[in-house]
């Protein structure tokens, strides 16, 4: 597969340019996706990342082998969807909600078994919504926030148990928002950033942490760069928020939240500013997949990989 930019060339670019302004960690390029996508959900299991959905209506399932740096195709998703949410667990990919038929929020839930390449319907979301976040704690999947049909925010926090194919409700998100980043870290949920009622001109710095033992949320140190539509990943004791957009621009900011210490740090900038993309971790690195380099409905097949232990980049 042709690379968008060789690892050495990209590292050299970062070391000499604005992408290295914050200096910590290093970025490298990887093989471009076999098709361009944006407003996707990305989840990983067993060393592979799965790209689901597309703002422009593509249904083809893109599968990226993280160790081999190679792309393949899975069974197409049952219908066009965008702004959906996905989590990998127990050898399956679970996909929740999203927008269908334009901007209609759906409650439908699906699971995908890579061994059989079959999509199966699961118990629907209690609250139909899109552009929320999903993360797993203790074998149960938390689906948080997002928007209903018409793009109004909904604070729903609903927990799915794959073992019983059932849902329960949990404490709602204190700051309703969509296009937020949701990750699990240290047995807690972290919900970061996002926007109000689908409007990228109203980005938020909100950072709220959910403790499942108490079924309650608490405010934490705000996101330094207000943005929405970012990719995010949990690595070690930190949650990384990468890229994103406003109504005027896409962002290359990479900021990591230390949950135990309740503080943020800035890292080497994303080489290609973009939004509507996803991130997964593999062997201590963060892989960012596809997304739109421009605000709105553009798309790309870009793959860029962050090594938090990489050599410090300087201007």
C-alpha positions as CSV (number, residue, x, y, z in Angstrom):
1,X,0.0,0.0,0.0
2,X,1.4,3.4,-0.9
3,X,2.2,5.5,2.1
4,X,1.0,9.1,2.4
5,X,4.4,10.1,3.8
6,X,7.2,8.0,5.0
7,X,7.8,7.8,8.7
8,X,11.2,9.3,8.5
9,X,10.1,12.2,6.3
10,X,7.1,13.0,8.5
11,X,9.3,12.9,11.6
12,X,11.7,15.3,10.0
13,X,8.8,17.6,9.1
14,X,7.5,17.6,12.6
15,X,10.9,18.3,14.1
16,X,11.4,21.3,11.9
17,X,7.9,22.8,11.8
18,X,4.8,23.9,13.7
19,X,3.7,20.4,14.4
20,X,6.4,20.1,16.9
21,X,5.6,23.3,18.8
22,X,4.7,21.5,22.0
23,X,7.6,19.1,21.7
24,X,6.5,16.0,23.5
25,X,6.1,12.8,21.5
26,X,6.5,12.2,17.8
27,X,4.2,11.5,14.8
28,X,4.7,9.3,11.8
29,X,2.6,8.6,8.7
30,X,1.1,5.2,7.8
31,X,-0.8,3.6,4.9
32,X,-3.8,5.6,3.8
33,X,-7.2,4.0,4.1
34,X,-8.6,2.3,1.0
35,X,-11.4,4.9,0.9
36,X,-11.8,8.4,2.2
37,X,-14.2,8.9,5.2
38,X,-15.4,11.4,7.7
39,X,-17.8,11.5,10.7
40,X,-17.0,7.9,11.4
41,X,-16.8,5.7,14.5
42,X,-13.6,3.8,15.0
43,X,-13.1,0.8,17.4
44,X,-10.5,-1.9,17.7
45,X,-10.3,-5.6,18.7
46,X,-7.6,-8.2,18.3
47,X,-5.1,-5.8,16.7
48,X,-7.4,-4.4,14.1
49,X,-9.3,-1.1,13.8
50,X,-12.7,-0.9,12.3
51,X,-14.0,2.3,10.6
52,X,-17.8,2.4,10.5
53,X,-20.1,5.0,8.8
54,X,-19.4,8.0,6.6
55,X,-20.9,11.5,6.3
56,X,-21.2,11.0,2.5
57,X,-23.1,7.7,2.7
58,X,-20.5,5.0,2.2
59,X,-21.4,1.7,4.0
60,X,-18.2,-0.3,3.3
61,X,-16.5,-1.5,6.5
62,X,-12.8,-0.5,6.4
63,X,-10.5,-2.7,8.5
64,X,-7.0,-1.7,9.4
65,X,-4.4,-4.2,10.6
66,X,-2.5,-2.2,13.2
67,X,0.7,-4.3,13.2
68,X,0.9,-5.0,9.5
69,X,-0.1,-1.4,8.4
70,X,-2.5,-2.9,5.9
71,X,-6.1,-2.4,5.0
72,X,-8.8,-4.9,4.1
73,X,-12.6,-4.8,3.8
74,X,-15.3,-6.4,6.0
75,X,-19.0,-6.8,5.4
76,X,-20.8,-3.5,4.6
77,X,-22.8,-1.9,7.4
78,X,-26.5,-2.6,6.9
79,X,-27.4,1.0,5.9
80,X,-25.8,4.5,5.5
81,X,-25.0,6.1,8.9
82,X,-22.9,8.9,10.2
83,X,-22.0,10.3,13.6
84,X,-22.5,6.8,15.1
85,X,-20.6,5.4,18.1
86,X,-18.7,2.2,18.4
87,X,-16.8,0.0,20.9
88,X,-14.8,-3.2,20.6
89,X,-15.4,-5.9,23.2
90,X,-15.3,-9.7,23.5
91,X,-14.2,-10.2,19.9
92,X,-17.0,-8.1,18.5
93,X,-17.6,-4.5,17.4
94,X,-20.7,-2.8,18.8
95,X,-22.3,0.1,17.0
96,X,-24.8,2.5,18.6
97,X,-27.2,5.0,17.1
98,X,-26.1,7.6,14.7
99,X,-27.8,9.7,12.0
100,X,-29.7,8.1,9.2
101,X,-31.8,9.5,6.4
102,X,-29.9,12.8,6.7
103,X,-30.2,14.0,10.3
104,X,-32.6,11.5,11.9
105,X,-31.2,10.0,15.1
106,X,-31.6,6.3,15.3
107,X,-31.8,4.0,18.3
108,X,-30.6,0.9,16.4
109,X,-27.7,-1.1,17.7
110,X,-25.6,-3.7,15.9
111,X,-22.8,-6.1,16.6
112,X,-20.2,-7.4,14.1
113,X,-18.4,-10.7,14.4
114,X,-15.2,-10.5,12.3
115,X,-14.9,-14.3,12.3
116,X,-18.2,-14.7,10.5
117,X,-18.3,-11.3,9.0
118,X,-22.0,-10.9,10.0
119,X,-23.8,-7.9,11.4
120,X,-26.5,-8.8,14.0
121,X,-29.1,-6.4,15.5
122,X,-29.0,-5.9,19.3
123,X,-31.4,-4.3,21.8
124,X,-31.9,-0.7,20.8
125,X,-30.8,2.3,22.7
126,X,-33.4,3.6,25.1
127,X,-32.8,7.1,23.7
128,X,-32.2,7.5,20.0
129,X,-29.2,9.7,19.4
130,X,-26.1,10.5,17.5
131,X,-22.7,12.2,17.9
132,X,-22.3,11.0,21.5
133,X,-19.5,9.0,23.0
134,X,-19.1,5.4,24.1
135,X,-16.6,3.6,26.3
136,X,-16.4,0.3,28.3
137,X,-16.0,-0.2,32.0
138,X,-16.1,-3.7,33.6
139,X,-17.6,-5.3,30.5
140,X,-20.5,-2.9,30.2
141,X,-20.6,-0.2,27.5
142,X,-21.6,3.4,28.5
143,X,-23.2,5.5,25.8
144,X,-23.1,9.2,26.8
145,X,-24.6,12.4,25.5
146,X,-25.1,13.3,21.9
147,X,-28.1,14.8,20.0
148,X,-31.6,13.6,19.0
149,X,-33.3,14.3,15.7
150,X,-33.2,18.0,15.1
151,X,-29.7,18.1,16.7
152,X,-30.8,19.2,20.2
153,X,-28.6,17.9,22.9
154,X,-29.7,15.1,25.2
155,X,-27.9,14.3,28.5
156,X,-28.7,10.6,28.4
157,X,-26.3,8.1,29.9
158,X,-27.3,4.6,29.2
159,X,-25.3,1.4,29.9
160,X,-25.4,-1.7,27.7
161,X,-24.6,-5.2,28.9
162,X,-23.4,-7.3,26.0
163,X,-23.8,-10.5,28.0
164,X,-27.5,-10.0,28.5
165,X,-28.3,-7.7,25.6
166,X,-30.0,-5.2,27.9
167,X,-29.8,-1.6,29.0
168,X,-30.0,0.3,32.3
169,X,-30.0,4.1,32.8
170,X,-27.3,5.9,34.8
171,X,-26.8,9.5,36.0
172,X,-27.2,11.9,33.1
173,X,-24.3,13.9,31.7
174,X,-24.3,17.3,33.7
175,X,-23.4,19.3,30.6
176,X,-25.4,18.1,27.6
177,X,-23.4,18.2,24.4
178,X,-22.6,16.4,21.2
179,X,-19.4,15.7,19.2
180,X,-17.7,15.1,22.6
181,X,-14.8,12.8,23.5
182,X,-15.7,9.9,25.9
183,X,-13.0,7.5,27.2
184,X,-12.7,5.1,30.2
185,X,-9.6,5.5,32.4
186,X,-8.9,4.0,35.8
187,X,-12.4,2.6,36.1
188,X,-14.1,6.0,35.5
189,X,-15.5,7.7,32.5
190,X,-14.2,11.0,31.2
191,X,-16.4,13.2,28.9
192,X,-14.5,16.1,27.3
193,X,-15.3,19.0,25.0
194,X,-18.0,18.9,22.5
195,X,-20.5,21.5,21.2
196,X,-24.0,22.8,21.9
197,X,-26.9,21.5,19.7
198,X,-24.7,20.6,16.8
199,X,-23.3,24.1,16.4
200,X,-19.5,24.2,16.0
201,X,-19.5,27.9,16.8
202,X,-20.5,26.9,20.4
203,X,-17.6,24.6,21.4
204,X,-17.2,23.7,25.0
205,X,-14.3,23.2,27.4
206,X,-16.3,21.0,29.7
207,X,-14.6,18.1,31.3
208,X,-16.7,15.8,33.5
209,X,-15.7,12.5,35.2
210,X,-18.2,9.7,36.1
211,X,-17.6,7.4,39.0
212,X,-19.7,4.2,38.5
213,X,-19.3,3.3,42.2
214,X,-21.2,6.4,43.1
215,X,-23.3,6.8,40.0
216,X,-22.3,10.5,39.9
217,X,-20.4,13.0,37.8
218,X,-17.8,15.6,39.0
219,X,-16.3,18.6,37.1
220,X,-12.6,18.3,36.3
221,X,-9.9,20.6,34.8
222,X,-11.4,22.1,31.6
223,X,-10.1,21.3,28.1
224,X,-7.4,23.9,27.3
225,X,-8.5,24.2,23.6
226,X,-12.2,24.3,23.2
227,X,-13.2,22.0,20.3
228,X,-15.6,19.4,19.1
229,X,-15.4,16.5,16.7
230,X,-12.0,15.5,18.1
231,X,-10.6,12.0,18.1
232,X,-9.6,10.6,21.6
233,X,-7.9,7.7,23.2
234,X,-6.9,6.5,26.6
235,X,-3.3,5.5,27.2
236,X,-1.8,4.9,30.6
237,X,-3.4,7.2,33.1
238,X,-4.2,9.9,30.5
239,X,-6.9,10.7,28.0
240,X,-5.7,12.2,24.8
241,X,-7.9,14.7,22.8
242,X,-6.6,15.1,19.2
243,X,-7.7,17.5,16.5
244,X,-11.3,18.7,16.2
245,X,-13.0,21.6,14.6
246,X,-14.9,24.9,15.1
247,X,-17.1,26.7,12.6
248,X,-13.9,28.4,11.2
249,X,-11.1,25.9,11.3
250,X,-9.9,22.4,12.1
251,X,-7.4,21.9,15.0
252,X,-4.0,20.2,15.2
253,X,-3.9,20.5,19.0
254,X,-3.0,17.4,21.0
255,X,-3.7,17.6,24.7
256,X,-3.6,14.9,27.4
257,X,-5.6,14.9,30.6
258,X,-4.0,13.2,33.6
259,X,-7.0,11.9,35.5
260,X,-5.4,11.2,38.9
261,X,-3.6,14.5,38.9
262,X,-6.5,16.5,37.3
263,X,-4.2,18.4,34.9
264,X,-3.5,18.8,31.2
265,X,-0.3,18.8,29.1
266,X,0.2,19.7,25.5
267,X,2.0,17.4,23.0
268,X,3.4,17.4,19.5
269,X,0.7,18.7,17.2
270,X,-1.3,16.5,14.8
271,X,0.5,16.7,11.4
272,X,-2.9,17.0,9.5
273,X,-5.5,19.1,11.4
274,X,-8.9,17.3,11.0
275,X,-12.2,16.4,12.6
276,X,-14.8,13.6,12.3
277,X,-12.1,10.9,12.7
278,X,-11.2,8.2,15.3
279,X,-8.3,7.0,17.3
280,X,-7.3,3.7,18.8
281,X,-4.3,2.5,20.8
282,X,-2.0,-0.3,19.9
283,X,1.3,-1.3,21.6
284,X,1.7,2.0,23.3
285,X,0.9,4.2,20.3
286,X,-2.2,6.1,19.2
287,X,-3.4,5.6,15.6
288,X,-5.6,8.3,14.1
289,X,-7.7,7.2,11.2
290,X,-9.4,9.2,8.3
291,X,-11.4,12.4,8.9
292,X,-12.0,15.8,7.4
293,X,-9.1,18.3,7.0
294,X,-11.6,21.1,6.5
295,X,-14.6,22.2,8.7
296,X,-17.8,20.6,7.5
297,X,-18.2,17.7,5.2
298,X,-14.8,17.1,3.6
299,X,-13.1,13.7,4.0
300,X,-9.7,11.8,3.8
301,X,-8.0,8.5,4.1
302,X,-5.2,9.9,6.3
303,X,-3.6,7.7,8.9
304,X,-1.1,9.3,11.4
305,X,0.5,7.5,14.4
306,X,1.6,9.1,17.6
307,X,4.3,7.7,19.9
308,X,4.2,9.5,23.3
309,X,7.7,8.3,24.0
310,X,9.1,9.5,20.7
311,X,12.0,11.9,20.6
312,X,11.1,15.5,21.6
313,X,10.4,17.7,18.5
314,X,11.5,21.3,18.5
315,X,11.0,24.2,16.2
